[in-house]
Amino acid sequence: MAHGTNAMLVGRGRSETLAVSGRSWRTRDTALLAGLAGAFTAAQLLLIPLDLGLGWDEVVYVSQVDGPDPAAFYSAPRARGVSLLVAPVVSWSSSVVLLRVWLAVLSGLALFLALRAWRGLFPARVLALGGALFASLWVTLFYAPQAMPNLWVALGALLAVGSFLRVLTEARPGRRALWGVAAGAALMALMRPTDAVWTALPLLAGALLLRRARLGLVTAAGLAAGALPWVVEAYTSYGGLRERLSEASRVQGGLGWHLAVDDQMRGLIGRTLCRPCTGALPNPVVTAWWVLLPLLAVLALVVAVRSGRTTRTLVPLACATTAAIPYLFLIGYAAPRFLLPAYALLAVPVADGLLHLVTTPGGRWRPLPTGLLALGLAAHLAVQYAVLDHVVDRTAADRRAWERTADALHALGVTAPCLLTGHQAIPLAHYTGCSSGAVSGNNANTTAAEILRAARRVPVANLAVPGARPPAHARGWELHRLENLDVRIAPLATGSALAPPRTVTPPAAGDVRVPAGGVAGAARAVGGAV
């Protein structure tokens, strides 16, 4: 790539001026990306309720570092990156609003830095459009202020791939680009080690094929540094790396050939976890952008080949492909957030292809294609907002229901220290202030004998869907019927060995009511309720 103070070109054929000077990039183009990042943060704060309660996975990650609350069971696939990310806030504050603001601001800053790593590879308007395409997806906006790993894998991938390409294409790459490769790879691996390896495969292969040993070593070192805590934990808690990988595969339903493309399409309507994934496919209006995405990626590659910048487009497309492979073909369930790294890596090349369609070789706008693209993007944004609004409303309602159930459990005498087992025990334990336990399934961490011993010391309750057969050790416990939940409380928690089933109406938010009937210790339960 040519360098100079007057111009910097991105390729041959249809060359484009990236910046008229170094100062220009530091001001106008940086301001454009900063404005996009600020808009991304603002959109999160406006569209996602700041008081949205923690979800199931968030509870697991947050509970590891939030002080006095019991830590939830940590299954084999999970890494510690998210817990480290939220620790500066949750280690001293229980405010979910503060946590959401922290993550919204942090994700906006990370998006800015990740996109800026691509400077010199594409014009700033391509980077801004690519960033806007990614940031405006409902799944990006929904998960950005949440304590979840997938967005951070995506941002790490953007940083690593952009920095990697700068090292490849610049005549004299600075150390910052190499540090960017290492930092991006480490961030990915810290959040999801297996996702990081899949995403980085084309980078490692490219460095090997091009005989860029230093670049390959930096990439591998970043991956190793980020994955180190996960690997150490594999040997201290699982008996070794192979054993942890085997257990992670079991938890995920057994890795192997699973065609999950249609499952991912079903998730686009706003199903945050599709397991099992049944039902009809969403309306084509909802899935149109997803179907068009591979076609736009091909367009981007054609444009790149004709413009003489194949490498800087092919590499992110290859990384996006390898990042998506396990979630499209190797896992038997789906969640929209799994594909966030692929979407992030596709965004910049796709933006380049779209701008190629609507501009002349001299950079002027073509009126008709520009108008059609604007209409298409407006329709796309409308669909994304509609799905986001639906997901937010449903999620907020579900988490308010958990709060009501926690209030009802408090009224029944299940107050900290306490233990919950059974259906949705992990999130409900967080809202109730209890520990959680399971004797079977992916979160098994205790035995029936240990649960019975705990019941001699603290309140213990088993949760089940209405009508479900309780485990043998809880069949004689007192039954209470809450909203969509059967609760069986061990005798010590209620003061009686057996009692007839009763229905408890969960209290409204802020209104804790003691159910009618002789529940020993009801006055103390009300006093301890939140």
C-alpha positions in Angstrom: 0.0 0.0 0.0 1.3 3.4 -0.9 2.0 5.9 1.9 2.3 9.6 1.9 0.9 12.8 3.4 -1.2 13.6 0.5 -3.0 10.4 -0.3 -3.4 6.8 0.8 -4.9 4.3 -1.6 -6.7 1.0 -0.9 -6.1 -0.8 -4.1 -5.7 -0.9 -7.8 -8.3 -0.5 -10.6 -11.1 1.5 -8.8 -8.9 3.1 -6.2 -10.4 5.2 -3.5 -8.8 7.9 -1.4 -9.0 7.0 2.3 -7.6 10.2 3.8 -6.1 13.3 2.4 -3.7 13.4 5.3 -2.9 11.8 8.6 -4.5 14.7 10.3 -7.7 14.3 8.3 -8.1 10.7 9.6 -7.5 11.9 13.2 -10.2 14.4 13.0 -13.0 14.0 10.5 -12.9 10.2 10.0 -12.3 9.5 13.7 -15.2 11.8 14.6 -17.5 9.8 12.2 -16.7 6.5 13.9 -17.0 8.2 17.3 -20.4 9.5 16.4 -21.5 6.0 15.4 -20.2 4.5 18.6 -22.0 7.2 20.6 -25.2 6.6 18.7 -24.8 2.8 19.5 -24.6 3.5 23.2 -27.4 6.0 23.1 -29.7 3.5 21.3 -29.0 0.9 24.0 -29.9 3.4 26.7 -33.1 4.4 24.9 -34.4 1.1 23.6 -33.4 -1.3 26.4 -34.9 -0.7 29.9 -32.1 0.1 32.2 -33.8 -1.8 35.0 -34.2 -5.0 33.0 -33.5 -7.8 35.5 -30.7 -10.2 35.0 -31.3 -13.2 32.7 -30.4 -16.8 33.4 -26.9 -16.7 31.9 -26.3 -13.3 33.3 -27.0 -14.6 36.8 -24.4 -17.3 36.3 -21.7 -14.8 35.2 -22.6 -12.0 37.7 -23.0 -14.3 40.7 -19.3 -15.3 40.4 -18.1 -11.8 41.4 -21.0 -10.0 43.0 -19.9 -10.3 46.6 -22.1 -12.0 49.3 -24.6 -13.7 46.9 -24.0 -17.4 46.4 -22.2 -18.2 43.1 -24.3 -20.2 40.6 -23.0 -23.4 39.1 -20.5 -22.8 36.3 -20.8 -25.3 33.5 -17.9 -26.5 31.3 -18.4 -24.4 28.2 -18.4 -21.1 30.1 -15.3 -18.9 30.4 -14.6 -16.2 33.0 -14.4 -13.2 30.7 -17.8 -11.8 31.3 -17.4 -12.1 35.1 -14.2 -10.0 34.8 -16.0 -7.5 32.5 -18.7 -6.8 35.1 -16.6 -7.1 38.2 -15.7 -3.4 38.4 -19.4 -2.7 38.9 -21.1 -5.7 40.5 -18.3 -6.3 43.1 -19.5 -3.2 45.0 -23.0 -2.4 43.7 -26.2 -4.4 43.2 -27.7 -1.8 40.9 -28.8 -3.4 37.6 -29.2 0.1 36.2 -25.5 0.9 36.8 -24.5 -2.4 35.3 -26.5 -1.7 32.1 -25.1 1.8 31.7 -21.5 0.4 32.3 -21.9 -2.2 29.6 -23.6 0.2 27.1 -20.8 2.7 27.4 -18.1 0.0 27.3 -19.6 -1.7 24.2 -19.8 1.7 22.4 -16.1 2.4 23.2 -15.2 -1.1 22.1 -17.0 -0.8 18.8 -15.2 2.5 18.1 -11.8 0.9 18.8 -12.6 -2.2 16.8 -13.6 -0.2 13.7 -10.7 2.2 14.0 -8.4 -0.8 13.7 -9.5 -1.0 10.1 -8.3 2.4 9.2 -6.3 2.4 6.0 -8.1 -0.7 4.7 -11.4 0.9 3.8 -12.7 4.5 3.6 -14.2 5.8 6.8 -17.7 5.9 5.3 -17.4 2.1 4.6 -16.4 1.5 8.2 -19.2 3.7 9.5 -21.8 2.0 7.3 -20.5 -1.4 8.3 -20.6 -0.5 12.0 -24.1 0.9 11.6 -25.3 -2.3 9.9 -24.0 -4.4 12.7 -24.9 -2.1 15.6 -28.5 -1.7 14.3 -29.3 -5.5 14.4 -31.9 -6.2 17.1 -29.6 -9.0 18.5 -26.7 -6.6 18.8 -28.7 -3.9 20.6 -30.4 -6.4 22.8 -27.3 -8.1 24.1 -24.9 -5.2 24.1 -25.9 -4.0 27.6 -26.2 -7.5 29.0 -23.6 -9.6 30.8 -23.2 -12.0 27.9 -20.0 -13.1 26.0 -21.0 -13.2 22.3 -20.9 -9.5 21.5 -17.4 -9.3 23.0 -16.3 -12.2 20.9 -17.6 -10.2 17.9 -15.8 -7.0 18.9 -12.6 -8.9 19.6 -12.9 -10.5 16.1 -13.3 -7.1 14.5 -10.2 -5.8 16.3 -8.1 -8.9 15.6 -9.0 -9.2 11.9 -8.6 -5.5 11.1 -5.2 -5.3 12.9 -4.1 -8.5 11.1 -5.0 -7.1 7.7 -3.1 -3.9 8.5 0.0 -5.9 9.3 -0.4 -7.8 6.0 -1.0 -4.8 3.8 1.1 -2.0 5.2 4.6 -1.7 4.1 5.8 -0.8 7.6 3.2 -1.9 10.1 3.6 -0.4 13.5 3.6 -2.2 16.7 0.1 -1.0 17.4 -1.3 -3.3 14.7 0.5 -6.3 16.2 -0.8 -5.4 19.6 -4.3 -5.1 18.1 -4.0 -8.7 16.7 -3.0 -10.0 20.1 -5.6 -8.0 22.1 -8.4 -9.0 19.8 -7.5 -12.7 19.9 -7.1 -12.5 23.6 -10.5 -10.9 24.1 -12.2 -13.5 22.0 -10.5 -16.4 23.9 -11.2 -14.8 27.3 -14.9 -14.7 26.5 -15.4 -18.0 24.5 -12.2 -20.0 23.8 -13.7 -22.4 21.4 -15.4 -19.6 19.4 -12.1 -17.8 19.3 -10.3 -20.7 17.8 -12.9 -21.2 15.1 -12.8 -17.5 14.2 -9.1 -17.3 14.1 -8.5 -20.4 12.0 -8.2 -18.3 8.7 -5.8 -15.9 10.4 -3.5 -18.8 11.5 -3.8 -20.5 8.1 -3.1 -17.2 6.3 0.0 -16.5 8.4 1.3 -20.0 7.7 0.6 -19.9 3.9 2.1 -16.4 3.6 5.1 -17.4 5.7 4.4 -14.6 8.2 5.7 -16.5 11.2 5.7 -13.4 13.5 2.1 -12.6 12.7 1.0 -16.2 13.3 2.9 -16.3 16.6 1.3 -13.1 17.8 -2.2 -14.4 16.9 -1.5 -17.7 18.6 -0.1 -15.9 21.7 -3.2 -13.8 22.0 -5.4 -16.8 21.8 -3.3 -18.6 24.4 -3.3 -15.7 26.8 -7.0 -15.3 26.7 -7.7 -19.0 27.0 -5.2 -19.6 29.8 -7.7 -19.2 32.7 -10.1 -21.6 31.0 -7.3 -24.1 30.4 -6.0 -23.9 33.9 -9.5 -24.4 35.3 -9.8 -27.5 33.0 -7.0 -29.1 34.9 -8.0 -28.0 38.4 -11.7 -28.7 38.1 -12.3 -31.2 35.2 -9.3 -33.5 35.2 -7.7 -32.0 32.0 -8.4 -30.1 28.8 -9.8 -33.1 26.9 -12.2 -33.9 29.8 -13.4 -30.3 29.9 -13.9 -30.2 26.1 -15.8 -33.5 26.3 -18.0 -32.2 29.1 -18.6 -29.0 27.2 -19.7 -31.0 24.2 -22.1 -33.0 26.4 -23.6 -29.9 27.9 -24.2 -28.5 24.3 -26.0 -31.7 23.3 -23.1 -33.5 21.7 -21.1 -31.8 19.0 -21.5 -33.4 15.6 -23.4 -33.0 12.4 -26.5 -31.0 13.1 -28.1 -28.9 10.4 -29.2 -25.8 12.4 -29.6 -23.3 9.6 -33.4 -23.4 9.8 -33.2 -23.2 13.6 -31.2 -20.0 13.4 -33.8 -18.7 11.0 -36.5 -19.5 13.6 -34.6 -17.6 16.2 -34.7 -14.4 14.1 -38.2 -13.6 15.3 -36.8 -13.0 18.7 -36.4 -16.5 20.3 -33.4 -15.9 22.4 -32.8 -19.6 22.9 -34.3 -22.1 20.5 -33.9 -25.5 22.3 -35.7 -27.5 21.1 -36.3 -25.4 18.0 -39.7 -26.3 16.6 -42.5 -24.4 14.8 -42.9 -22.6 11.5 -40.3 -20.3 10.0 -40.9 -16.6 10.6 -42.4 -14.3 8.1 -40.1 -13.8 5.1 -40.1 -10.1 5.9 -38.2 -10.9 9.1 -35.7 -13.3 7.5 -35.1 -11.5 4.2 -31.9 -9.7 5.5 -30.5 -13.0 6.7 -31.1 -14.8 3.4 -29.6 -11.8 1.5 -26.5 -11.7 3.7 -24.6 -14.5 1.9 -25.4 -13.0 -1.5 -24.2 -9.6 -0.3 -21.0 -11.2 0.9 -20.4 -12.7 -2.6 -21.1 -9.2 -4.1 -18.5 -7.8 -1.7 -15.9 -10.4 -2.8 -16.6 -9.7 -6.5 -16.2 -5.9 -5.9 -12.9 -6.6 -4.0 -11.4 -8.7 -6.7 -12.3 -6.2 -9.4 -10.8 -3.4 -7.2 -7.6 -5.2 -6.4 -8.2 -5.5 -2.7 -9.1 -9.2 -2.5 -7.2 -10.0 0.7 -8.8 -7.4 2.9 -12.2 -8.7 1.9 -11.5 -12.4 1.7 -10.0 -12.7 5.2 -13.0 -11.3 7.1 -15.4 -13.3 5.0 -13.4 -16.4 5.7 -13.3 -15.7 9.5 -17.0 -15.0 9.5 -17.6 -18.4 7.8 -15.5 -20.4 10.3 -17.1 -18.5 13.2 -20.6 -19.5 11.9 -19.8 -23.1 11.0 -20.2 -24.7 14.5 -23.5 -22.9 15.1 -25.0 -23.7 11.7 -23.8 -27.3 11.4 -22.4 -28.8 14.6 -24.8 -27.8 17.4 -28.4 -29.1 17.6 -30.0 -25.9 18.8 -29.8 -22.2 18.1 -29.7 -18.7 19.6 -29.4 -15.5 17.5 -26.5 -14.3 19.7 -24.3 -17.2 18.6 -23.8 -15.6 15.2 -22.8 -12.1 16.3 -19.1 -12.6 15.5 -20.0 -13.7 11.9 -22.3 -10.6 11.5 -19.6 -8.3 12.8 -17.0 -9.6 10.3 -19.4 -9.6 7.4 -20.6 -6.0 8.1 -17.5 -4.1 6.7 -17.2 -6.1 3.4 -20.9 -6.0 2.8 -20.9 -2.2 3.4 -18.1 -1.9 0.9 -20.1 -3.8 -1.7 -23.3 -1.8 -1.1 -21.5 1.5 -1.5 -19.9 0.2 -4.7 -23.4 -0.2 -6.1 -24.6 3.3 -5.3 -21.5 5.4 -6.1 -19.6 6.1 -9.3 -15.8 5.4 -9.6 -15.3 9.1 -8.8 -17.2 8.7 -5.5 -20.4 10.5 -6.5 -23.8 9.1 -5.5 -26.0 7.3 -8.1 -29.5 8.8 -7.5 -31.7 5.7 -8.3 -29.6 3.0 -6.6 -29.0 5.3 -3.6 -32.7 5.8 -3.2 -33.5 2.1 -3.5 -30.7 1.3 -1.0 -32.1 3.9 1.4 -35.6 2.4 1.2 -34.2 -1.0 1.7 -32.2 0.0 4.8 -35.2 1.9 6.2 -37.4 -1.2 5.9 -34.6 -3.3 7.4 -34.4 -1.0 10.4 -38.1 -1.1 10.9 -38.1 -4.9 11.0 -35.2 -4.9 13.5 -36.9 -2.4 15.7 -40.2 -4.3 15.7 -38.4 -7.5 16.7 -36.4 -5.7 19.4 -39.5 -4.2 20.9 -41.2 -7.6 21.0 -38.1 -9.3 22.6 -37.7 -6.5 25.2 -41.4 -6.6 26.2 -41.4 -10.4 26.6 -38.1 -10.5 28.4 -39.1 -7.7 30.8 -42.4 -9.6 31.6 -40.5 -12.8 32.2 -38.1 -11.2 34.6 -40.9 -9.4 36.5 -42.5 -12.8 36.9 -39.2 -14.0 38.5 -39.3 -11.1 40.9 -43.0 -11.9 41.9 -42.1 -15.5 42.5 -39.2 -14.5 44.7 -41.5 -12.3 46.7 -43.9 -15.2 47.1 -41.1 -17.5 48.2 -40.0 -15.0 50.8 -43.6 -14.9 52.1 -43.5 -18.6 52.4 -40.4 -18.4 54.6 -37.8 -19.2 51.9 -35.3 -16.5 52.8 -31.6 -16.3 52.8 -29.7 -18.4 53.6 -31.7 -20.9 51.6 -31.5 -23.4 48.7 -33.6 -23.8 45.6 -33.6 -26.9 43.3 -35.5 -27.9 40.2 -37.1 -25.8 37.4 -35.4 -22.5 36.8 -33.6 -22.8 40.2 -30.6 -20.8 39.0 -32.3 -17.5 38.1 -34.9 -17.7 40.8 -32.2 -18.4 43.4 -30.6 -15.1 42.4 -33.8 -13.2 42.8 -34.6 -14.9 46.1 -31.1 -14.6 47.5 -30.7 -18.4 47.7 -28.1 -20.9 46.5 -29.2 -23.2 43.7 -28.6 -27.0 43.3 -29.4 -29.7 40.8 -28.9 -33.5 41.1 -29.1 -34.1 37.3 -28.9 -32.4 34.0 -26.3 -29.9 32.7 -26.1 -28.0 36.0 -25.8 -31.0 38.3 -23.7 -30.0 41.3 -25.2 -31.8 44.3 -26.9 -35.0 45.5 -30.3 -35.8 47.1 -28.5 -36.6 50.3 -26.8 -33.2 50.4 -30.1 -31.5 49.8 -31.7 -33.3 52.7 -28.8 -32.4 54.9 -29.2 -28.8 53.9 -32.9 -28.9 54.7 -32.1 -29.6 58.4 -30.3 -26.2 58.5 -31.9 -23.8 56.1 -35.1 -23.4 54.1 -35.0 -25.7 51.0 -37.6 -25.6 48.2 -38.0 -27.7 45.0 -39.5 -26.0 42.0 -41.4 -27.7 39.2 -43.8 -26.9 36.4 -47.4 -27.5 37.4 -48.2 -31.2 37.6 -44.7 -32.4 37.1 -43.6 -35.4 39.2 -41.3 -34.2 41.9 -38.0 -36.0 42.8 -38.2 -38.7 45.3 -36.6 -36.8 48.1 -39.2 -33.9 47.8 -42.4 -35.9 47.4 -43.4 -35.5 51.0 -42.7 -31.8 51.2 -45.4 -29.2 51.5 -46.8 -28.2 48.1 -47.6 -24.6 47.3 -48.9 -23.6 43.8 -47.6 -20.3 42.6 -48.0 -18.7 39.2 -47.0 -21.4 36.7 -44.9 -23.1 39.3 -45.3 -25.9 41.9 -43.2 -25.2 45.0 -42.4 -28.0 47.5 -40.8 -26.7 50.7 -38.9 -29.0 53.1 -40.5 -29.4 56.5 -38.0 -27.3 58.4 -38.8 -24.3 56.2 -42.5 -24.5 57.0 -42.6 -26.0 60.5 -44.8 -28.9 59.4 -44.0 -32.3 57.9 -46.9 -32.5 55.5 -49.7 -30.2 54.4 -52.4 -30.2 51.8 -51.6 -28.3 48.5 -52.4 -24.6 48.6 -52.5 -22.0 45.9 -50.5 -18.8 46.4 -51.1 -15.7 44.3 -47.7 -14.1 43.6 -47.7 -10.6 44.9 -47.5 -7.6 42.6 -44.2 -5.7 42.4 -43.6 -4.0 45.7 -46.5 -5.8 47.4 -45.5 -8.9 49.4 -48.4 -10.8 50.8 -48.5 -13.7 53.2 -50.7 -16.5 51.9 -53.6 -17.4 54.0 -53.1 -20.5 56.2 -50.9 -21.6 59.0 -47.4 -21.1 57.7 -45.1 -21.1 60.7 -42.8 -18.2 60.7 -44.9 -16.1 58.3 -44.3 -12.9 60.2 -40.6 -13.5 60.0 -40.9 -14.2 56.2 -42.7 -10.9 55.6 -40.1 -9.1 57.6 -37.3 -10.6 55.5 -39.0 -10.2 52.1 -37.6 -7.8 49.6 
